[in-house]
Amino acid sequence: MRLALREVALAFRRAPLLAILGVVTIGFSLFAFGLFGLVALNIRTALREVEDRVEIRAFLVEGARDAQVDELMQRMQKNPAVANVGYVSPDSALQRARAELEEFRDVMDGAFLPGSVELRLKDGMRDPATVAELSRRLQTYPVVEEVRYGREWVEKLYRIRNIAALVGTVLGGVFALVAVIIIGSTIRMAILARTREIEIMRLVGATNMFVRLPYLLDGALKGLLGGVLAVAMSWGTATVLAQSLMQTQFFDSTQMMLGIAAGGLLGLLGSWVSVGRHLRQVWRD
């Protein structure tokens, strides 16, 4: 391992421009992957904010007793899919309606809206099947007159989320593959520059792993440095967008560290593929 690290340091020292070019090339390939990750992160955040508005509203019959309403709320609060249960009195509903529909506030009176019980659901429990099941359960209570939750809107939101997840997975895989190919090509340039040394190692009986290890470390190191560069460029892009166009969410510290580690892993994978292919060719020759 110490010898391999020394070989990596010597390679950087012998051809610093080539090493810098490799890091920059890897950085830009990972930067494209990082931009895609930022877009996916902000889309997911926007969808989560919309999902937080998903609620079930059970309108109560006129003259509903407090004991009946309390029993309904207690039972719903025990449901594992329910995060919060709230009661909206007729007066509160009227004030809310007047605030949201100011042009009609003069025609609204105290008996305009009934009282209601509102259910907010936990994360992961806002799919159409769960919402519909809770709606049907609410409808079985005598104190409930009508249940509304915007079925078509919930179903469309769920489809959009699934499509976004599928597209994100596919495109993420494509970007990762492109990054591996670029990294492998970058490492292959360094291998081609040292073909004579590899042939000499073969003649003196060096094993495959002994030959591979310096290039694998080189690829991992360049991947890590490229990951740092990609995170820096992504942060700069997100800052410019936030200042000039719209507010965006950036990766947290854990996600940034994972991104840099992913750069190292992609560098290692690209090096492994490139070195293996080249060694098979040299060994055949």
C-alpha positions as CSV (number, residue, x, y, z in Angstrom):
1,M,0.0,0.0,0.0
2,R,2.8,2.4,0.9
3,L,4.5,1.7,-2.5
4,A,1.2,2.3,-4.3
5,L,0.7,5.6,-2.5
6,R,4.2,6.6,-3.5
7,E,3.5,5.8,-7.1
8,V,0.4,7.9,-7.0
9,A,2.3,10.9,-5.6
10,L,5.1,10.4,-8.2
11,A,2.5,10.3,-11.0
12,F,1.0,13.6,-9.7
13,R,4.5,15.1,-9.5
14,R,5.6,13.9,-12.9
15,A,2.6,15.2,-14.8
16,P,0.8,17.8,-12.7
17,L,-1.1,19.3,-15.7
18,L,-2.4,15.9,-16.7
19,A,-3.4,15.2,-13.1
20,I,-5.2,18.6,-12.8
21,L,-6.9,18.0,-16.2
22,G,-8.1,14.6,-14.9
23,V,-9.5,16.1,-11.7
24,V,-11.2,18.9,-13.6
25,T,-12.7,16.5,-16.1
26,I,-14.0,14.3,-13.4
27,G,-15.2,17.4,-11.5
28,F,-17.3,18.6,-14.4
29,S,-18.8,15.1,-15.0
30,L,-19.8,14.9,-11.4
31,F,-21.0,18.5,-11.5
32,A,-23.5,17.5,-14.1
33,F,-24.6,14.7,-11.8
34,G,-24.7,17.2,-8.9
35,L,-26.9,19.6,-10.8
36,F,-29.3,16.7,-11.5
37,G,-29.3,15.9,-7.9
38,L,-30.1,19.5,-7.0
39,V,-33.0,19.5,-9.4
40,A,-34.3,16.2,-8.0
41,L,-33.9,17.4,-4.4
42,N,-35.8,20.6,-5.0
43,I,-38.6,18.7,-6.9
44,R,-38.9,16.3,-4.0
45,T,-39.0,19.2,-1.5
46,A,-41.7,21.0,-3.6
47,L,-43.8,17.7,-3.8
48,R,-43.4,17.2,0.0
49,E,-44.6,20.7,0.6
50,V,-47.7,20.0,-1.5
51,E,-48.2,16.7,0.2
52,D,-48.2,18.4,3.6
53,R,-51.4,20.1,2.5
54,V,-53.2,16.8,2.0
55,E,-55.9,16.5,4.6
56,I,-59.3,14.8,5.2
57,R,-62.1,17.0,6.3
58,A,-65.2,15.5,7.9
59,F,-68.2,17.8,8.0
60,L,-70.3,17.2,11.1
61,V,-74.1,17.0,11.2
62,E,-76.0,20.0,12.6
63,G,-76.4,19.8,16.4
64,A,-73.5,17.3,16.9
65,R,-72.8,16.9,20.6
66,D,-69.4,17.6,22.0
67,A,-69.1,14.0,23.4
68,Q,-69.6,12.6,19.9
69,V,-67.0,14.9,18.4
70,D,-64.5,14.1,21.1
71,E,-65.0,10.4,20.7
72,L,-64.5,10.7,16.9
73,M,-61.3,12.7,17.4
74,Q,-59.9,10.3,20.0
75,R,-60.4,7.3,17.7
76,M,-58.9,9.0,14.7
77,Q,-55.9,10.2,16.7
78,K,-55.1,6.5,17.5
79,N,-55.0,5.6,13.8
80,P,-51.4,4.9,12.8
81,A,-51.8,6.9,9.6
82,V,-53.0,10.1,11.3
83,A,-50.5,12.7,12.5
84,N,-52.9,15.3,13.9
85,V,-56.6,15.8,14.4
86,G,-58.2,19.2,14.8
87,Y,-61.7,20.6,15.3
88,V,-62.9,23.6,13.3
89,S,-66.0,25.2,14.8
90,P,-68.6,26.9,12.6
91,D,-67.3,30.3,13.7
92,S,-63.7,29.4,12.9
93,A,-64.8,28.0,9.5
94,L,-66.7,31.2,8.8
95,Q,-63.7,33.4,9.7
96,R,-61.4,31.3,7.5
97,A,-63.9,31.5,4.6
98,R,-64.2,35.2,4.9
99,A,-60.4,35.6,4.9
100,E,-60.0,33.4,1.8
101,L,-63.0,34.7,-0.1
102,E,-63.1,38.4,0.8
103,E,-65.4,39.3,-2.2
104,F,-68.1,37.1,-0.6
105,R,-67.6,38.0,3.0
106,D,-70.7,40.2,3.2
107,V,-73.1,37.4,2.2
108,M,-71.7,34.9,4.8
109,D,-73.5,34.6,8.1
110,G,-73.0,32.5,11.2
111,A,-75.0,29.5,9.9
112,F,-73.2,29.4,6.5
113,L,-70.7,26.6,7.3
114,P,-70.9,23.5,9.6
115,G,-68.3,22.4,12.1
116,S,-65.7,19.9,10.9
117,V,-62.9,17.6,12.0
118,E,-59.7,17.9,10.0
119,L,-57.1,15.0,9.7
120,R,-53.5,15.5,8.7
121,L,-51.6,12.4,7.7
122,K,-48.1,11.2,8.5
123,D,-45.3,11.1,5.9
124,G,-45.7,8.0,3.7
125,M,-49.4,7.7,4.5
126,R,-50.8,10.1,1.9
127,D,-51.3,7.6,-0.9
128,P,-54.8,7.4,-2.5
129,A,-55.5,4.0,-0.9
130,T,-54.8,5.2,2.7
131,V,-56.7,8.4,2.2
132,A,-59.7,6.7,0.7
133,E,-59.7,4.1,3.5
134,L,-59.7,6.8,6.2
135,S,-62.4,8.6,4.4
136,R,-64.6,5.6,4.3
137,R,-64.0,4.9,8.0
138,L,-65.0,8.5,8.9
139,Q,-68.2,8.2,6.9
140,T,-69.3,5.3,9.1
141,Y,-69.7,7.6,12.1
142,P,-73.2,9.0,12.7
143,V,-71.9,12.4,13.7
144,V,-70.2,12.8,10.2
145,E,-72.4,14.1,7.4
146,E,-69.9,14.4,4.6
147,V,-66.2,13.7,4.0
148,R,-64.0,15.5,1.5
149,Y,-60.4,15.1,0.6
150,G,-60.0,16.0,-3.1
151,R,-59.7,12.5,-4.5
152,E,-58.6,13.5,-8.0
153,W,-56.0,15.9,-6.6
154,V,-54.5,13.3,-4.3
155,E,-54.4,10.7,-7.1
156,K,-52.7,13.1,-9.5
157,L,-50.2,14.1,-6.8
158,Y,-49.4,10.5,-6.1
159,R,-48.8,9.8,-9.8
160,I,-46.6,12.8,-10.2
161,R,-44.5,11.7,-7.2
162,N,-44.1,8.2,-8.6
163,I,-43.2,9.5,-12.1
164,A,-40.6,11.9,-10.6
165,A,-39.1,9.0,-8.6
166,L,-38.9,6.7,-11.6
167,V,-37.4,9.4,-13.9
168,G,-35.0,10.4,-11.1
169,T,-33.8,6.9,-10.7
170,V,-33.3,6.3,-14.5
171,L,-31.6,9.6,-15.1
172,G,-29.5,9.3,-12.0
173,G,-28.3,5.9,-13.3
174,V,-27.5,7.4,-16.7
175,F,-25.5,10.3,-15.2
176,A,-23.6,7.9,-12.9
177,L,-22.8,5.7,-15.9
178,V,-21.5,8.7,-17.9
179,A,-19.4,9.7,-15.0
180,V,-17.9,6.2,-14.8
181,I,-17.1,6.3,-18.5
182,I,-15.5,9.7,-18.3
183,I,-13.5,8.8,-15.2
184,G,-12.4,5.5,-16.9
185,S,-11.3,7.4,-20.0
186,T,-9.3,9.9,-17.8
187,I,-7.5,7.1,-16.0
188,R,-6.9,5.3,-19.2
189,M,-4.9,8.4,-20.4
190,A,-2.6,7.9,-17.4
191,I,-2.3,4.2,-18.1
192,L,-1.4,4.7,-21.8
193,A,1.3,7.2,-20.7
194,R,2.9,4.4,-18.6
195,T,2.4,1.4,-20.9
196,R,6.1,0.8,-21.0
197,E,6.3,0.5,-17.2
198,I,3.4,-1.9,-17.1
199,E,5.1,-4.1,-19.6
200,I,8.3,-4.1,-17.6
201,M,6.3,-5.0,-14.5
202,R,4.8,-7.9,-16.4
203,L,8.3,-9.1,-17.4
204,V,9.6,-9.1,-13.8
205,G,6.5,-11.1,-12.6
206,A,4.3,-8.4,-11.0
207,T,0.9,-9.6,-10.1
208,N,-2.3,-8.0,-11.5
209,M,-3.2,-6.4,-8.1
210,F,0.3,-4.9,-7.7
211,V,-0.1,-3.2,-11.1
212,R,-3.7,-2.3,-10.5
213,L,-3.4,-0.8,-7.0
214,P,-1.6,2.6,-7.9
215,Y,-4.2,3.3,-10.6
216,L,-7.1,2.3,-8.4
217,L,-5.8,4.7,-5.7
218,D,-5.2,7.3,-8.4
219,G,-8.8,7.0,-9.6
220,A,-10.3,7.1,-6.1
221,L,-8.2,10.2,-5.2
222,K,-9.1,12.0,-8.4
223,G,-12.7,11.0,-7.9
224,L,-12.6,12.5,-4.4
225,L,-11.0,15.7,-5.6
226,G,-13.5,15.9,-8.4
227,G,-16.3,15.4,-6.0
228,V,-15.1,18.3,-3.9
229,L,-14.8,20.5,-7.1
230,A,-18.3,19.4,-8.2
231,V,-19.8,20.3,-4.8
232,A,-18.2,23.7,-4.9
233,M,-19.5,24.4,-8.4
234,S,-22.9,23.1,-7.5
235,W,-23.0,25.4,-4.4
236,G,-21.9,28.3,-6.6
237,T,-24.7,27.6,-9.1
238,A,-27.3,27.2,-6.4
239,T,-26.2,30.5,-4.8
240,V,-26.5,32.4,-8.1
241,L,-29.9,30.9,-8.8
242,A,-31.1,31.8,-5.3
243,Q,-29.9,35.4,-5.7
244,S,-31.1,36.0,-9.2
245,L,-34.1,33.7,-9.9
246,M,-35.6,31.7,-7.1
247,Q,-34.9,30.3,-3.7
248,T,-33.4,26.8,-3.9
249,Q,-32.5,24.2,-1.4
250,F,-28.9,22.9,-1.3
251,F,-27.5,19.6,0.0
252,D,-27.0,19.3,3.7
253,S,-23.6,18.4,5.1
254,T,-24.3,14.6,5.1
255,Q,-25.4,14.7,1.5
256,M,-22.3,16.7,0.5
257,M,-20.1,14.1,2.2
258,L,-21.9,11.3,0.5
259,G,-21.6,13.1,-2.8
260,I,-17.8,13.4,-2.4
261,A,-17.6,9.8,-1.3
262,A,-19.6,8.8,-4.4
263,G,-17.1,10.6,-6.5
264,G,-14.3,8.5,-4.9
265,L,-16.3,5.3,-5.5
266,L,-17.0,6.2,-9.1
267,G,-13.4,7.0,-9.6
268,L,-12.4,3.6,-8.1
269,L,-15.0,1.9,-10.3
270,G,-13.9,3.7,-13.5
271,S,-10.3,2.9,-12.7
272,W,-11.0,-0.8,-12.1
273,V,-12.8,-1.1,-15.5
274,S,-10.2,0.8,-17.4
275,V,-7.2,-0.8,-15.8
276,G,-8.7,-4.3,-16.2
277,R,-9.4,-3.8,-19.9
278,H,-5.9,-2.4,-20.5
279,L,-4.2,-5.2,-18.6
280,R,-6.0,-7.9,-20.4
281,Q,-4.8,-6.4,-23.7
282,V,-1.2,-6.1,-22.5
283,W,-1.3,-9.6,-21.0
284,R,-2.5,-11.0,-24.4
285,D,0.2,-9.2,-26.2
